[in-house]
């Protein structure tokens, strides 16, 4: 019996711009799906917030996306995936975070068992990646570095090679991983793949970079095809933000390499 298509949209949630790394992968792997993106740009970054605050923001995001009639949600925020998914009230649709899939990809790629984890302070403090990797590969050594300046830099549009400030910050954060001799690095926040060119240049071609958003979307794409992917040839994308529409649209168009003007809407979510 053929699987019945489900034409409801897929929801993607991030604290800001970072989840666009997941959207870009979705547009490639599931071009027929409608996408509803929520970027909480008015309250970014999440990585320095308390656990209670992150949980509250997460539940508010879930409520908004359910109001958009989504059929599943990709949590493209490393902080939320690490800190809140096991504690927040989940919606009645499948929710996919980035921690498990990224950890599995890192374990599959490493050859020397030395894995680096770059993340926000909240993600690193949670130990979520380290715990998952330890279960998958007990012999692995994890080297974790909190990178509080990465998200503000990306949100400001500063993630290009040659930017002196970016190069300096990346160099400082990566030094412990280089000294440890890691051969695989998890970019443990979906903002970080926007810095992949800079990070890759510093780490060298022999080091694998794991993109959590892309890994989550690959998992979702496989599941969606089994459950009934949308049957249209080309889907639409709607973007909702909690701060400047113009700034987000400019950065999103540059990263996605397609115009998003006209499809970005500002919404109000309780501040705090």
C-alpha positions in Angstrom: 0.0 0.0 0.0 1.3 3.4 -1.0 2.2 5.8 1.8 -0.2 8.7 1.9 1.5 12.1 1.3 1.5 14.5 4.2 1.6 18.1 2.9 1.8 19.9 6.2 5.0 21.9 6.6 8.1 20.9 8.5 9.0 23.3 11.3 12.6 24.4 12.0 13.4 26.2 15.2 16.6 28.1 16.2 17.7 30.9 18.4 18.6 33.0 15.4 20.3 32.6 12.0 22.0 29.3 12.7 19.1 27.1 11.8 19.4 28.2 8.2 22.1 25.6 7.9 19.3 23.0 8.4 17.0 24.9 6.0 19.6 24.8 3.3 19.9 21.0 3.6 16.1 20.7 3.7 15.8 22.6 0.4 18.2 20.1 -1.2 17.0 16.8 0.3 13.2 17.5 0.5 12.5 20.2 -2.2 8.8 19.5 -2.2 8.3 20.2 1.5 6.9 23.4 2.9 9.1 24.9 5.6 8.2 27.1 8.5 11.3 28.6 10.2 11.3 30.3 13.5 14.4 32.3 14.5 14.2 33.8 17.9 16.5 36.7 16.9 15.2 39.0 19.5 16.5 36.8 22.3 19.6 35.3 20.8 22.0 34.0 22.1 20.5 31.2 24.2 23.9 29.8 25.1 24.4 32.1 28.1 20.8 31.7 29.5 19.7 29.7 32.5 18.3 26.2 32.0 14.8 27.4 33.1 14.9 30.3 30.6 15.9 28.0 27.7 13.1 25.6 28.6 10.6 28.4 28.6 11.8 29.8 25.2 11.7 26.3 23.8 8.1 25.6 24.9 7.0 29.0 23.5 8.6 28.1 20.1 6.9 24.7 20.1 3.5 26.4 20.7 4.1 28.8 17.8 5.1 26.1 15.4 2.2 23.9 16.3 0.0 26.9 15.5 1.4 26.7 12.0 0.2 23.1 11.7 3.6 21.6 11.3 3.9 17.8 11.0 7.3 17.6 12.7 9.9 19.9 14.2 13.7 20.1 13.7 15.3 21.7 16.7 18.3 23.2 14.9 19.6 24.8 18.1 22.5 23.0 19.8 21.7 24.7 23.1 18.1 23.7 23.1 18.9 20.1 22.0 21.5 19.8 24.8 19.7 21.5 27.6 15.9 21.5 27.1 14.7 18.6 25.0 14.8 16.2 27.9 13.0 18.6 30.2 10.6 20.7 28.1 7.0 19.7 27.4 7.1 18.2 23.9 4.5 18.8 21.2 2.4 15.9 19.7 4.6 15.6 16.6 8.0 14.1 16.1 10.9 16.3 17.4 14.4 15.9 16.1 17.3 17.5 17.9 20.9 17.7 16.8 22.9 16.1 19.6 22.4 12.4 19.0 22.7 12.5 15.2 25.9 14.7 15.3 27.5 12.5 18.0 26.7 9.4 15.9 28.3 11.0 12.8 31.4 12.0 14.7 31.9 8.5 16.1 31.5 7.1 12.6 34.1 9.5 11.1 36.8 9.5 13.8 39.9 7.3 13.2 41.9 8.1 16.3 39.1 8.4 18.7 39.9 12.0 19.6 36.8 14.2 19.0 36.5 17.9 19.5 33.3 19.6 20.5 32.7 23.3 20.0 29.6 24.7 21.6 27.9 27.5 23.5 28.6 27.7 27.3 25.2 26.0 28.0 25.8 23.2 25.6 29.3 22.5 26.9 28.2 22.7 30.6 25.4 20.2 29.9 27.9 17.5 28.8 25.3 16.2 26.3 27.7 15.5 23.5 30.3 13.9 25.7 27.7 11.6 27.3 26.3 10.5 24.0 29.8 9.9 22.5 30.8 7.9 25.6 27.8 5.5 25.1 28.6 5.1 21.4 32.4 4.8 21.7 33.6 4.3 25.3 37.2 4.6 24.3 36.8 8.0 22.7 38.4 11.1 24.1 36.4 14.3 24.0 37.9 17.7 24.1 35.2 20.4 24.5 35.5 24.2 24.1 32.9 26.8 24.9 32.8 29.5 22.2 30.6 32.3 23.5 31.7 34.8 20.8 30.8 32.6 17.8 27.0 33.3 17.8 27.3 37.1 18.1 29.8 37.1 15.3 27.6 35.1 13.0 24.5 37.1 13.9 26.4 40.2 12.9 27.3 38.7 9.5 30.9 38.2 10.4 31.9 34.7 9.4 34.0 35.2 6.3 37.7 34.1 5.9 40.0 37.1 6.1 38.0 38.9 8.8 40.7 39.7 11.3 38.4 39.5 14.3 36.9 36.2 13.2 40.3 34.7 12.4 41.6 35.8 15.9 38.7 34.4 17.8 38.6 31.1 15.8 42.4 30.7 16.3 42.0 31.1 20.1 39.1 28.7 20.5 40.7 26.0 18.3 44.1 25.9 19.9 43.2 23.3 22.6 41.7 21.0 19.9 44.8 21.4 17.7 47.0 20.6 20.7 45.0 17.5 21.5 45.3 16.2 18.0 41.6 15.7 17.3 40.7 14.3 13.9 37.0 15.2 14.1 35.2 18.3 15.3 31.5 18.7 16.1 30.3 22.2 15.3 28.0 21.9 18.3 25.8 24.9 17.4 24.0 25.4 14.1 25.5 28.9 13.8 28.9 27.4 13.7 28.8 25.8 10.2 28.6 29.3 8.9 32.2 29.6 10.2 33.1 26.2 8.6 35.5 27.7 6.0 37.5 29.5 8.7 37.4 26.6 11.1 38.4 24.2 8.4 41.3 26.3 7.3 42.7 26.5 10.8 42.2 22.8 11.6 43.4 21.5 8.2 42.0 19.2 5.6 42.6 16.0 7.6 40.1 17.0 10.3 36.4 16.2 9.7 33.9 18.8 10.6 30.4 17.6 11.7 27.5 19.8 10.8 24.7 18.9 13.3 21.9 20.7 11.3 22.8 18.8 8.2 22.9 15.5 10.1 19.5 16.1 11.7 17.9 16.9 8.3 19.4 13.8 6.7 17.7 11.8 9.5 14.4 13.6 9.0 14.6 13.2 5.2 14.9 9.5 5.6 12.0 9.3 8.1 9.8 11.6 6.0 10.2 9.6 2.9 9.0 6.5 4.7 6.1 8.3 6.4 4.9 10.2 3.4 6.8 13.1 1.9 4.9 16.0 0.3 3.8 15.2 -3.2 4.4 18.7 -4.7 7.3 19.4 -7.0 8.5 22.5 -5.1 7.6 23.6 -1.6 7.5 27.1 0.0 9.4 28.5 2.9 8.1 31.0 5.5 10.4 32.6 8.0 9.3 34.1 11.3 11.7 36.2 13.5 11.3 38.0 16.8 13.5 41.0 15.8 14.5 42.8 12.6 13.0 41.4 9.4 15.4 43.3 7.2 18.6 42.2 8.8 17.5 38.6 8.9 16.3 38.6 5.2 19.7 40.1 4.1 21.8 37.5 5.9 19.4 34.6 5.0 19.5 35.5 1.3 23.2 35.6 1.3 23.6 32.2 3.0 20.8 30.4 1.2 21.7 32.0 -2.1 18.1 32.7 -2.8 15.9 35.7 -2.1 13.7 35.5 1.1 12.3 39.1 1.0 8.6 39.0 1.4 8.6 35.7 3.2 9.9 36.9 6.5 7.5 38.1 9.2 8.2 39.5 12.6 6.2 38.0 15.5 5.9 38.8 19.1 6.8 36.3 21.7 6.9 37.0 25.4 10.2 38.6 26.3 12.3 37.7 29.3 
